[in-house]
Structures are given as C-alpha cells and as structure tokens.
Amino acid sequence: MYSAPLQIYPLVGLDKAIGALQPPRLNLRGLEFLESGRIAERLLQLMTSSAVRKGSLEQMQFWCCRADLLRAIERRVQADKPVQLTLMAFPFKVPNPAKVGPRRLPDLAEYAALLRLRQLRDKVKPIYPPGLEIHLIHDGSYIASVFGITLEEVRRYESYFARLVDSLGPERFIHLHDLKALSRADAGRLGRRAAYVREAMRHCQPDAWEMAEWTDRFSKTLGMINLRSFSVREACRLLDHSQSGRLPPEYREIERQVRVAILRYSFRDLLLHALDPRPVCFPDAIHATTQCRPSRLAIWMIERGRSLLPWHGVGVVDRTGKWRVAQARELFQNAAYRPVFLDGEDTPFFYRQEA
C-alpha cells in the first residue's frame, strides 16, 4: 500500500486564528466613559435637587439646558478634575440702612453663604472624590457707580470677604475673581456681538416695559442705591413707598436718582449678558445664578425657601442657635435682638436673639 510522506505545513496565521477564539479584550476606555456618565448624572441630580436649586425646573427650563449641564459635568469627570461652578455675586453691602444698618463689610450673612457652599462641596465628594471647585465672581466694581458706591469701598468688601474664605480652611475650593479682570480677557467679543447689543438695547427703554415690570425695577433699584444720609426710619418709609413705583413729592430728587440708576443698570445688565466672560474663561463650568433665569441653575444662598441675599441683609442667630439673614429694619424694631461685635470693629458682625 502506497503511503504519502508526512508533510509538515507551515502554520501560517495560527496566532490569528487562536486569537479569534479568545475572549475579547475589555475596552477600559469605554467603561470609563460609561462610569463618568453615571457620575455626571448623579451630580446633576444633586445640583438640581430642590435642596440646592432655587425655583422650579419649569422656571429653569431644565429640558432646554439639561444636556449642556450634563456635558459640562462629564467633561470634568472624564478629566478627573473637580466639577466647576461659577457664581456672580457678593458685590458689596447695599448702602441702605434699612437693610444692613451701618455695616459696609461682609458679616455673618456672607459667612453663612460660604458655609452653605462648603456643604454643597461636601455632598459632591462622596459621589465624586475630586469634589467641587467654586469660582465666585465679584461684580461690585462693574455696578458700584450706578448705586453711589466708591471703588475703594468695593475693594474693602472684597478684601474682607477673602479673609472669610481663608477661614474655611487650607483646602481651597473657593476661588475669587473680579468681573472686570475676567472681562478684559475676553474683550474681543464686543465687536462680534455689537449688532446683538444694539438690537437688545431697544428693550432697555422704559416705554418698552409693562407697568408691573417698571414697579418691580423701581422697588429693587431703590433698595440698592445709597440712602446712608437717611435714618433707618426714613429709609424704611422710602422702601415702603417704592412698592408703588413712585415716591412722595418731597423725595423728587431721590426718585430722579432711582430712574437714572434703573436705566444705567439695565444697560449694564444687558451688556453683561451679551458679553458674559464666563463661557470663555470657564468653558466646562456650570454657570449658576442667585436669581431664577431660563437655562441657568439658580441656587439658594443661605437656606432653602429664603431668598434674601447676604449683601441685602445682616446675619442673625436666633434663640435655637440657627443662622439666618434678615433686614436690619426687622431687628431695630425688636428689642429681643442685640448686636455682637468682633474685636476691633465698630459695626455688628451679627445680631443675637436673646432667650
């Protein structure tokens, strides 16, 4: 019987064939993206929860901005960096004795707001250990002249505020910026958006406002302008009258100042929204606000349900030891509150309610 010689053929492609039988390698990069997405969802859920978010999801128009907010968080998570939050706030103590008394520097009200921001950071860390990085942008230098505040007073406020931030501890998660400094870094956009600004300016004219809108602007602006030359009682009277959008005849000059300030502030606010430097300076941040605005995350500054902003009031410690913010007029009319001073200061840092 004929038998063919045994031949050994080269096993070309054997490694490739065997490799095809092996379990596929894990795409670790894909898993990382999947996990970052889950973390981002949890963080967004926390930041838009009612405990943090001011106003409703409908007011926020959450359905319009959800994807953008999620992408901003996810980019930071994928880079293993702290999630960024910007907040334009803490301009100066408003120069109204009915609201803040004689105080011109931050007090317990501002400190309570900083502690609340730290609490938010602490809630983020168990979900995402790199935590939260908060950029507070002082807008006092931008709007001070509208309300009769000097730049020197703004700088003193900012310097004192920075000391309060330092007192939170060595782990620096709050960073302070001046709005004008950020805006100079993004000055080139003015020419590109000039047409938008010109069109929007038409809506800054009083004849374009409804009566309710004018009254609201009048009342808010009176609460911001410099009334330090008036007593607390008289400043309270002016605030009460402002709810009608007018003042008594004897305050004609103050009413004129309020009307001018309304127009100047409206224009500056319009320009700021048209040329907001934050998207350029902080492209991966969530840009928060203190007022409810469409497509923006508004946050509570002191506690849920209380809208009084720290720079519009003074710090108060009630009988149970709880901190809150109140207008000075509420305290001056109540003998149960006594002022508490820090060493070397001649205006109260907070008011304590006696037992």
Long-range contacts (C-beta under 8 A, 24 or more apart in sequence): 32-78, 33-78, 36-74, 36-77, 36-78, 37-74, 39-77, 39-127, 39-128, 40-70, 40-73, 40-74, 40-77, 41-70, 42-127, 42-128, 43-73, 43-77, 43-83, 43-124, 43-127, 43-128, 44-69, 44-70, 44-73, 46-123, 46-124, 46-127, 47-85, 47-120, 47-286, 47-297, 48-297, 50-304, 51-300, 51-304, 52-120, 52-299, 52-300, 53-297, 53-298, 53-299, 53-300, 54-290, 54-292, 54-298, 54-299, 54-300, 54-307, 55-292, 55-298, 59-292, 59-294, 59-298, 60-292, 60-293, 60-294, 60-295, 60-296, 60-297, 60-298, 61-294, 61-295, 64-294, 64-295, 65-295, 65-296, 68-295, 69-286, 69-297, 72-284, 72-285, 72-286, 73-286, 75-284, 76-130, 76-284, 77-128, 80-130, 81-130, 81-133, 82-130, 82-131, 82-132, 82-133, 82-173, 83-124, 83-128, 83-130, 83-131, 83-132, 83-133, 83-286, 84-132, 84-133, 84-134, 84-135, 84-282, 84-284, 84-285, 84-286, 85-132, 85-133, 85-134, 85-135, 85-285, 85-286, 85-288, 86-134, 86-135, 86-136, 86-137, 86-278, 86-282, 86-285, 86-286, 86-287, 86-288, 87-134, 87-135, 87-136, 87-137, 87-288, 87-289, 87-290, 87-299, 88-137, 88-139, 88-179, 88-278, 88-289, 89-136, 89-137, 89-138, 89-139, 89-290, 89-301, 89-309, 89-311, 90-136, 90-138, 90-140, 90-157, 90-158, 90-161, 90-310, 90-311, 91-138, 91-139, 91-140, 91-142, 91-143, 91-144, 91-154, 91-157, 91-311, 92-140, 92-144, 92-149, 92-153, 92-154, 92-157, 92-311, 93-157, 93-311, 94-147, 94-223, 94-224, 94-311, 94-312, 95-147, 95-148, 95-149, 95-225, 95-226, 95-227, 95-228, 96-223, 96-224, 96-225, 96-226, 96-227, 96-228, 96-235, 96-239, 97-227, 97-228, 97-230, 97-231, 97-232, 97-235, 97-328, 98-227, 98-232, 98-235, 98-236, 98-238, 98-239, 98-327, 98-328, 98-329, 99-223, 99-312, 99-313, 99-327, 99-328, 99-329, 100-311, 100-312, 100-313, 100-314, 100-327, 100-328, 101-232, 101-314, 101-328, 101-331, 101-332, 101-347, 101-348, 102-347, 103-314, 103-347, 103-348, 104-153, 104-156, 104-157, 104-347, 105-156, 105-157, 105-160, 105-345, 105-347, 106-157, 106-160, 106-161, 106-164, 106-310, 106-311, 107-314, 107-315, 107-348, 107-349, 107-350, 108-314, 108-315, 108-316, 108-317, 108-323, 108-349, 108-350, 109-302, 109-310, 109-311, 109-313, 109-314, 109-315, 109-325, 109-350, 110-161, 110-164, 110-310, 110-311, 110-315, 111-164, 111-167, 111-315, 112-302, 112-310, 112-315, 112-323, 112-324, 112-325, 113-301, 113-302, 113-310, 114-164, 114-165, 114-168, 114-174, 115-168, 116-300, 116-301, 116-302, 116-303, 117-174, 118-168, 118-173, 120-299, 121-173, 131-173, 132-173, 133-173, 133-175, 134-173, 134-174, 134-175, 135-174, 135-175, 135-177, 135-282, 135-285, 136-174, 136-175, 136-176, 136-177, 137-177, 137-178, 137-179, 137-182, 137-278, 138-176, 138-177, 138-178, 138-179, 139-179, 139-272, 141-178, 141-179, 141-180, 142-179, 142-180, 142-183, 142-268, 142-272, 143-265, 143-268, 146-261, 146-264, 146-265, 146-268, 147-224, 147-225, 147-226, 147-261, 147-265, 148-225, 148-226, 148-257, 149-226, 179-272, 179-277, 182-277, 182-278, 182-281, 183-275, 183-277, 185-277, 185-280, 185-281, 186-275, 186-277, 186-280, 186-281, 189-275, 189-280, 190-275, 193-274, 193-275, 196-274, 197-270, 197-271, 197-274, 197-275, 200-270, 200-274, 201-267, 201-270, 203-270, 204-263, 204-266, 204-267, 204-270, 206-262, 206-263, 211-245, 214-245, 215-243, 215-244, 215-245, 217-262, 217-266, 218-242, 218-245, 218-246, 218-258, 218-259, 218-262, 219-243, 219-245, 221-258, 221-261, 221-262, 221-265, 222-247, 222-254, 222-258, 223-312, 224-261, 225-254, 225-257, 225-258, 225-261, 227-254, 232-328, 232-329, 232-332, 235-329, 236-329, 239-329, 314-348, 314-350, 314-351, 315-349, 315-350, 315-351, 316-350, 316-351, 316-352, 316-353, 317-350, 317-351, 317-352, 317-353, 318-353, 319-353, 319-354, 319-355, 326-351
